[in-house]
Amino acid sequence: MNPLIALLFMILLVSALAIFFFEDLLYVVIIFGAYSLVMALIWQQLNAPDIAITEAAVGVGMTVIMITVVTKVGRRPQ
């Protein structure tokens, strides 16, 4: 396995697990954005640029929508 892909998978695993440790919803959304970016990089390294572009576009769109919702609702759960 390519060492870069292995490193990206480790970052992906850490970011997925980090979501459980934060209570601030804005931090969770930022981690989700990082997760999406790493996933797009993995798809690019696996020679699937069409899926990488789709992942990046959907990730950015969802991150913007979720940041908007978090700023309207509040950062901390009730």
Buried (B, 14 or more C-beta within 10 A) or exposed (E): EEEEEEEBEEBBEEBEEBEEEEEEBBBBBBBBBBBBBBBBBBBBEEEEEEBBEEBBEEBBEBBEEBBEEBEEEEEEEE
